[in-house]
């Protein structure tokens, strides 16, 4: 009755969807329901259920009844609020599957990627209209935001190098993680995708990009490996992202050159001493 294509080979997920949809559609406060999230799924995927009410009062009362609703669906191992007070997160015990219940009011917000949702319940056609309207949309690049971030990308090099040189290795690892997230955020922006940081990186990047990105990973935490990871991050920027920034006219050429020279000099000094 409430089949979702991406979960067709995942009976535990599909069963939870069926039970949740049955509970929710029997509630008069619920006017529409869809399944969102990524377009593919595996055993470790969560289930994103967006629930729409007609009034804020109904939405708030559904939120207050969230535990009762979730317990009707199945036995809970754990539960909490995320993005409070919007998303109710549950982890079902027997299935070992996480379900997010997202509470909203009509009309739904429009976003280009919402054309990929699976509508479970839409008696008045609100979600059908949402999908139709979303087909006309495209992500818009926030040029000012990108310009700010690419300048911050360059400035962060000095802070990162200081961590490597002081031997503050865990802080240095945090810096590398910061840069990894920036690379994916840049890729998402240029590909007109919703920013999801690391989510399904293997599906976002082609083999050449993934080959360079993987060089930022290492098993032993040393200053040498941190420098190698940073080398890979700078290589990734040069090969796959820099030209896109240049075409937009927002690549900070002089800052980038000076910071790269600084980085190479400090790296050389460290390697010669060690």
C-alpha positions as CSV (number, residue, x, y, z in Angstrom):
1,X,0.0,0.0,0.0
2,X,2.8,2.4,0.8
3,X,5.7,1.0,-1.2
4,X,8.9,3.0,-1.6
5,X,11.1,2.0,-4.6
6,X,14.5,2.6,-3.0
7,X,13.5,0.3,0.0
8,X,12.1,-2.4,-2.2
9,X,14.8,-4.9,-1.2
10,X,14.9,-3.8,2.5
11,X,11.9,-5.5,4.2
12,X,12.6,-4.0,7.6
13,X,12.6,-0.5,6.3
14,X,9.5,-1.1,4.2
15,X,7.7,-2.6,7.1
16,X,8.4,0.4,9.3
17,X,7.2,2.7,6.5
18,X,4.0,0.7,6.1
19,X,3.3,0.8,9.9
20,X,4.2,4.5,10.3
21,X,2.0,5.5,7.3
22,X,-0.9,3.5,8.7
23,X,-0.6,5.2,12.1
24,X,-0.2,8.7,10.6
25,X,-3.0,8.5,8.0
26,X,-5.5,7.5,10.6
27,X,-4.7,10.8,12.4
28,X,-7.0,13.6,11.3
29,X,-4.3,16.2,12.0
30,X,-2.1,14.7,9.2
31,X,-2.8,16.1,5.8
32,X,0.1,14.8,3.7
33,X,3.2,12.6,4.1
34,X,6.2,11.9,1.9
35,X,9.5,10.0,2.2
36,X,12.6,12.1,1.4
37,X,16.3,11.5,1.7
38,X,18.8,10.2,-0.8
39,X,17.6,8.3,-3.9
40,X,19.4,5.1,-3.0
41,X,19.3,3.0,0.2
42,X,21.1,0.2,2.0
43,X,20.8,-1.7,5.3
44,X,22.2,1.3,7.2
45,X,20.0,4.0,5.7
46,X,17.5,5.9,7.8
47,X,13.9,6.7,6.9
48,X,13.0,10.4,6.5
49,X,9.3,10.9,6.9
50,X,7.9,14.4,6.4
51,X,4.5,15.0,7.9
52,X,2.3,18.0,7.0
53,X,-0.5,19.5,9.0
54,X,-2.9,22.2,8.0
55,X,-2.3,24.5,11.1
56,X,0.5,25.2,13.4
57,X,-1.7,24.1,16.3
58,X,-2.1,20.6,14.7
59,X,1.6,20.5,13.9
60,X,2.5,21.3,17.5
61,X,0.1,18.8,19.0
62,X,1.5,16.1,16.7
63,X,4.9,17.0,18.0
64,X,3.7,16.7,21.6
65,X,2.3,13.3,20.8
66,X,5.4,12.2,19.0
67,X,6.4,9.5,21.5
68,X,2.9,7.9,21.5
69,X,2.9,7.9,17.7
70,X,6.4,6.4,17.4
71,X,5.5,3.7,19.9
72,X,2.5,2.7,17.9
73,X,4.9,2.0,15.0
74,X,7.3,-0.2,16.9
75,X,9.5,-0.8,19.9
76,X,12.0,2.0,20.5
77,X,15.6,1.5,21.5
78,X,16.3,5.3,21.7
79,X,14.7,8.6,20.8
80,X,15.4,12.3,20.8
81,X,14.7,15.6,19.2
82,X,17.0,16.9,16.4
83,X,17.0,20.4,14.9
84,X,14.6,21.0,17.8
85,X,11.7,21.4,17.6
86,X,11.4,20.2,14.0
87,X,12.7,16.7,13.7
88,X,12.0,13.8,16.0
89,X,14.6,11.0,15.7
90,X,13.9,7.4,16.7
91,X,15.8,4.2,16.6
92,X,13.6,1.1,16.4
93,X,14.8,-1.8,18.4
94,X,13.9,-5.0,16.5
95,X,14.6,-3.5,13.0
96,X,17.7,-1.5,14.1
97,X,16.6,1.2,11.8
98,X,16.5,5.0,12.4
99,X,13.4,6.9,11.5
100,X,13.2,10.7,11.4
101,X,9.7,12.2,11.8
102,X,9.8,15.8,10.4
103,X,6.8,18.0,11.4
104,X,5.7,20.8,9.0
105,X,2.7,22.9,8.1
106,X,1.3,23.4,4.6
107,X,2.1,24.6,2.1
108,X,5.5,22.7,1.8
109,X,8.6,24.7,1.1
110,X,9.9,24.4,-2.5
111,X,13.4,23.1,-3.3
112,X,14.8,21.6,-6.5
113,X,15.6,18.2,-5.0
114,X,12.1,17.6,-3.8
115,X,11.2,16.2,-7.2
116,X,12.7,13.0,-5.9
117,X,10.4,12.5,-2.9
118,X,8.0,9.5,-2.6
119,X,4.5,10.7,-1.8
120,X,2.7,8.3,0.6
121,X,-0.4,10.3,1.4
122,X,-1.7,13.4,-0.4
123,X,-5.6,13.4,-0.5
124,X,-5.8,17.1,-1.4
125,X,-2.9,17.2,-3.9
126,X,-0.5,19.4,-1.9
127,X,2.5,17.3,-2.4
128,X,1.7,16.6,-6.1
129,X,1.7,20.4,-6.7
130,X,4.9,20.8,-4.7
131,X,6.7,18.3,-7.0
132,X,5.3,19.9,-10.1
133,X,6.5,23.4,-8.9
134,X,9.9,22.0,-7.9
135,X,10.6,20.8,-11.4
136,X,10.8,24.4,-12.5
137,X,13.5,25.2,-9.9
138,X,17.2,25.2,-10.0
139,X,19.8,25.7,-7.2
140,X,21.2,29.2,-7.3
141,X,24.8,29.8,-6.5
142,X,25.3,32.2,-3.6
143,X,28.3,34.0,-5.1
144,X,29.0,36.1,-2.1
145,X,29.0,33.0,0.2
146,X,31.3,31.2,-2.2
147,X,33.7,34.1,-2.4
148,X,33.8,34.3,1.4
149,X,34.5,30.6,1.7
150,X,37.2,30.4,-0.8
151,X,39.0,33.3,0.9
152,X,38.6,31.5,4.2
153,X,39.9,28.4,2.6
154,X,43.2,30.2,1.8
155,X,43.4,31.9,5.2
156,X,42.9,28.7,7.1
157,X,46.2,27.4,5.7
158,X,48.3,29.4,8.2
159,X,46.3,28.1,11.2
160,X,46.5,24.6,9.9
161,X,50.2,24.7,9.4
162,X,50.7,26.0,12.9
163,X,49.0,23.0,14.3
164,X,51.2,20.6,12.3
165,X,54.4,22.4,13.3
166,X,53.5,22.5,17.0
167,X,52.8,18.8,17.0
168,X,49.2,19.4,18.0
169,X,48.2,16.4,15.9
170,X,44.6,16.0,16.9
171,X,43.9,19.7,16.3
172,X,45.7,19.2,13.0
173,X,43.4,16.3,12.1
174,X,40.4,18.6,12.9
175,X,41.9,21.0,10.3
176,X,42.1,18.3,7.7
177,X,38.6,17.3,8.4
178,X,37.5,20.9,8.0
179,X,39.1,21.1,4.6
180,X,37.6,17.7,3.5
181,X,34.2,19.1,4.3
182,X,34.9,22.3,2.4
183,X,35.9,20.4,-0.7
184,X,32.6,18.4,-0.7
185,X,30.7,21.6,0.1
186,X,32.3,23.3,-3.0
187,X,31.5,20.2,-5.1
188,X,27.9,20.2,-4.0
189,X,27.5,23.9,-4.7
190,X,28.9,23.7,-8.3
191,X,26.9,20.5,-9.0
192,X,23.7,22.2,-7.7
193,X,23.2,19.6,-4.9
194,X,22.0,20.0,-1.4
195,X,25.0,20.4,0.9
196,X,25.4,17.1,2.7
197,X,29.1,17.2,3.6
198,X,30.4,13.6,3.6
199,X,27.1,11.8,2.9
200,X,27.7,9.2,0.1
201,X,31.0,10.8,-1.1
202,X,31.6,7.7,-3.2
203,X,28.5,8.5,-5.2
204,X,29.3,12.2,-5.6
205,X,32.8,12.0,-6.9
206,X,34.1,10.5,-10.0
207,X,37.1,8.1,-9.9
208,X,39.7,10.8,-10.5
209,X,38.3,13.0,-7.8
210,X,37.9,10.1,-5.4
211,X,41.5,9.0,-5.9
212,X,42.8,12.4,-4.8
213,X,40.3,12.8,-2.0
214,X,41.3,9.4,-0.6
215,X,44.9,10.6,-0.2
216,X,43.6,12.8,2.6
217,X,43.0,9.7,4.6
218,X,45.7,7.9,6.6
219,X,46.0,5.3,9.4
220,X,48.9,6.8,11.5
221,X,48.5,10.3,13.0
222,X,51.9,12.0,12.4
223,X,52.9,15.5,11.2
224,X,54.3,14.0,8.0
225,X,50.9,12.4,7.2
226,X,49.1,15.6,8.0
227,X,51.2,17.4,5.5
228,X,50.6,14.7,2.9
229,X,46.9,15.0,3.5
230,X,47.0,18.8,3.1
231,X,49.0,18.3,-0.1
232,X,46.1,16.2,-1.4
233,X,43.6,18.9,-0.4
234,X,45.5,21.6,-2.3
235,X,45.9,19.2,-5.3
236,X,42.2,18.7,-5.3
237,X,41.5,22.4,-5.3
238,X,44.0,23.0,-8.1
239,X,42.7,20.2,-10.3
240,X,39.0,20.2,-9.8
241,X,37.8,23.5,-8.3
242,X,40.1,26.4,-8.9
243,X,39.1,26.9,-12.6
244,X,35.4,27.1,-11.6
245,X,36.1,29.8,-9.1
246,X,38.2,31.7,-11.6
247,X,35.4,31.6,-14.2
248,X,33.1,33.2,-11.5
249,X,35.8,35.8,-10.9
250,X,36.0,35.2,-7.2
251,X,39.3,33.2,-6.8
252,X,41.6,35.2,-4.6
253,X,44.7,34.8,-6.9
254,X,47.2,36.9,-4.9
255,X,46.1,35.6,-1.5
256,X,46.2,32.0,-2.8
257,X,49.7,32.4,-4.3
258,X,51.1,33.9,-1.1
259,X,49.5,31.3,1.2
260,X,50.7,28.5,-1.0
261,X,54.2,29.9,-0.9
262,X,54.0,30.1,2.8
263,X,52.7,26.6,3.1
264,X,55.5,25.1,0.9
265,X,58.2,27.0,2.8
266,X,57.0,25.9,6.2
267,X,56.6,22.3,5.0
268,X,60.1,22.3,3.6
269,X,61.5,23.7,6.8
270,X,59.8,21.0,8.8
271,X,60.9,18.1,6.6
272,X,64.5,19.3,6.6
273,X,64.5,19.4,10.4
274,X,62.9,16.0,10.7
